[in-house]
Amino acid sequence: MSQWIGIAAACCTTLSFVPQVIQILKSRDTAGISVAMYTIFTTGVFFWVVYGFVIWDLPVLLANSVTLILTLSVLMLTITQRLRTRNVRKTTARQRTE
């Protein structure tokens, strides 16, 4: 029974990141995303993956592996979008001064 509770909890927490990834992919809007928070969280999830591997706990390992992929997706989409926005602003500012 406890295994099923762990699996249900892992599914809920892991799947909670899917709407965020979809929203970013659709809107390309990452203004409300905290890079610091996602960096810290992603690092923590990475350690959960390592921990799940060390103790060989399949629910911990699988759930956190999927969560790691999703949080890395949010983090990378946010960083790349902000870098693009920054580059566009620099280019626009440069063109105005020319």
C-alpha distance (Angstrom), angle and dihedral (degrees) to the residues before:
residue distance angle dihedral
M1 . . .
S2 3.80 . .
Q3 3.82 89.6 .
W4 3.83 90.0 58.2
I5 3.80 91.7 48.7
G6 3.81 88.9 52.3
I7 3.79 91.5 48.9
A8 3.82 91.7 48.8
A9 3.81 91.4 48.8
A10 3.80 91.2 47.5
C11 3.81 91.8 50.2
C12 3.80 92.9 50.5
T13 3.80 96.1 47.3
T14 3.80 93.3 42.4
L15 3.79 96.1 46.4
S16 3.80 91.1 48.3
F17 3.82 88.5 79.7
V18 3.81 95.5 55.4
P19 3.84 95.5 79.8
Q20 3.82 90.5 51.6
V21 3.79 92.6 52.0
I22 3.81 91.7 46.9
Q23 3.81 92.3 47.9
I24 3.80 92.2 51.4
L25 3.79 92.2 47.0
K26 3.81 91.5 50.5
S27 3.79 100.4 40.7
R28 3.82 102.6 25.7
D29 3.80 84.3 -143.3
T30 3.79 113.7 137.7
A31 3.81 98.4 156.3
G32 3.79 93.8 115.3
I33 3.80 95.9 48.1
S34 3.80 117.8 104.1
V35 3.80 108.7 -141.7
A36 3.82 90.9 -164.4
M37 3.81 92.6 52.8
Y38 3.80 93.8 47.0
T39 3.82 91.4 46.2
I40 3.80 92.3 52.5
F41 3.81 92.6 42.5
T42 3.82 93.2 47.4
T43 3.80 90.2 50.2
G44 3.80 89.7 51.4
V45 3.80 91.5 49.1
F46 3.80 89.5 50.0
F47 3.80 88.9 55.9
W48 3.82 89.9 49.1
V49 3.82 88.3 54.7
V50 3.81 89.9 51.2
Y51 3.81 90.4 46.4
G52 3.81 91.7 49.3
F53 3.79 89.1 50.9
V54 3.82 93.1 48.3
I55 3.81 94.1 50.4
W56 3.81 91.2 32.8
D57 3.79 94.5 -130.7
L58 3.79 106.2 161.3
P59 3.85 98.3 -158.5
V60 3.83 91.5 49.8
L61 3.80 92.3 44.4
L62 3.80 97.6 46.0
A63 3.79 98.8 40.1
N64 3.77 93.6 47.9
S65 3.80 92.8 44.3
V66 3.80 90.2 56.8
T67 3.82 90.8 42.7
L68 3.80 89.4 51.0
I69 3.79 90.8 54.5
L70 3.80 91.5 48.9
T71 3.81 96.2 45.8
L72 3.80 91.0 45.7
S73 3.80 87.7 51.8
V74 3.80 92.2 53.3
L75 3.80 91.2 45.2
M76 3.81 95.0 48.1
L77 3.82 93.8 43.9
T78 3.80 89.6 50.3
I79 3.79 94.7 48.3
T80 3.80 95.0 45.3
Q81 3.81 92.4 46.1
R82 3.79 92.0 50.5
L83 3.79 92.0 47.2
R84 3.81 89.9 51.4
T85 3.79 91.1 48.6
R86 3.80 91.2 48.7
N87 3.81 91.5 49.5
V88 3.81 91.7 49.4
R89 3.81 90.4 50.6
K90 3.82 91.8 49.4
T91 3.80 91.8 48.2
T92 3.80 92.0 47.9
A93 3.81 91.9 48.0
R94 3.81 90.8 48.6
Q95 3.80 91.6 50.3
R96 3.81 90.9 51.7
T97 3.81 92.0 55.0
E98 3.79 94.4 49.1
